[in-house]
């Protein structure tokens, strides 16, 4: 309910010096906040980092990109536009407005109410619920090696594109 963003993180590294060298960069650029780890040439000494962000209810859009880790978005307003992308990790959002979710190696789970839904996983199952779809909206759900499980509200009147190459 506050107009602030709280950023908490836990970082791991091999040894005290590596931990001190492992920086977390937090940049405020107008209406955009960027939070990311900064790796030096000796990055092999660094371990994982996890982030927990608390954002104001007035937030309209969130973009999260992870190279190697799970993305979990919870308790946001249902109309917030989300772009979630993980190279190696699963994605979960418990409710979203317009949603674009991509995972190269991991499953995707969502609950959606918006105009545009795009969910794609190269190697993972996609489980989703369409709570509402705006008039003229679009839904595209695709996995290469996994299953698609989709449920929708009664009375859905839409053309859907669902695709799986080696799944159900």
Protein Blocks (a to p, Z undefined) as FASTA:
>chain_A
ZZcdcdddddddedjklmmmmccddddehjaccddddddfklmmpccddddddddfkbfb
dcdddfbdcdddehiafkbccddddfbdcdddfbdcddddddfbbcdddddddfbdcddd
fbbcdddddfbdcehiacddddfbbcddddddehiacddddddfbbZZ
